[in-house]
């Protein structure tokens, strides 16, 4: 995110450090409209990638 803000967005360092995570995400074009992962999706992900014992 730091590289994105400094390089792509061309923010000054002081502006990067003063920004909130929400401001940085909005400037980067990240949307909060995506729905959260469902429990069924999480269960499928856990089954597909179990932790090694």
N, C-alpha and C positions, 0 to 999 in steps of 0.2 A: 504494500500500500504506500509505503514511503517513496519508492521509486516511481510509482504511478503519479503521486501528487507532485513530486519534484520534477520529473521528466515529462510525463504526458500532459499533466494539467498545468505545468509550468508555474506552480505556486512558489512563493518565496518560503524559505525555511521557517521564518517566524509565523507565517500563515498556516503552514502545515501543523506546527506544534500547538497553535491556538485553536485549531479546528477540533470539533467533537467527532467521534467515530461516525455518527449519523450524518454530519455535514460532509465528511469525506466520502462516505458511501453514496450520498445523493449526487455529489459532484462527479463521482466515477460512473454514475449511471446504474448503480445497483438498485433494483426494485424491491420494495418490501411487500409487493403484491403476491408473491409466491406463497402458496399455502404451506403450512408446516407438514412435516412428514407424519403420516398416519402410523398407528401402532402396527398395523399389518405390514406396512412398508419396512418399518424398523425390524420386525421379526424376520422378514425375508432377507434383509441385509445381514442380520446376525447369523442366520442359517447359512448364507452363502459364504461368509467370511468369519468362521469361528476363531476364537482366540486359541493359540496353541497352549497345550497343557504342560 
